[in-house]
């Protein structure tokens, strides 16, 4: 973990969550909106972990 691939994967997952959230808003679907927000939060956590791992390995 901590490679550029991991960071890119997390960013893509965050984008997917943003799309789900916006679809939920457009459709008035609260479950889809919440799922998108949850996915974004998980992706932000994964990205932060990958960045921290990469920074630690660079030392």
N, C-alpha and C positions, 0 to 999 in steps of 0.2 A: 504494500500500500504506500501511497505517497508519490506515485509517478504521475507524469503529465496525463497519462491515460486515465488514471483514477480521478483526477481533477476534472477532466473533460467529461467523463461518464457522469460525475455528480452534477455538473452544469447542465448536461442534457436531461438528466432526471428532474432537475429543478424546472427547466423549461416545460417539460411534460406536465409537471404539477401546475404550472401557471396556465397552461392550456386547459387542463381539467377544471381549474377554478373559474376561468373565464367562461367556459362552456356551461358550468353550473350556474353562473350568474345570468347568462343569456337565456338559459332554459328554465330558470327559477327552481333549480334542483339543488336543495341544500346539502344533500348527501354528497353529490359530486363536487360541490364547492368545498366542502370540508375535507374530502379526500384529496383534492388538489392542494389545499393548504398544508395538510399533513405531509404529503409527498415533498412539498417544497422545503418544509422544516427538516425532514430527514436528509434531503439532498444537501442542504446548507451544512448540516452536521458532518456529513460524509466529506464534503469539500474541505471544511475546516480541519478535519482529522488528517486528510491527505496532505494538505498544505503544511500542517505542523510536523507530520512525519517526514516530509521532504526537507523541511527546514532543519530538523534535528539530524538528518543523515548528511546534510551538507556541511556540518560542523566538523 
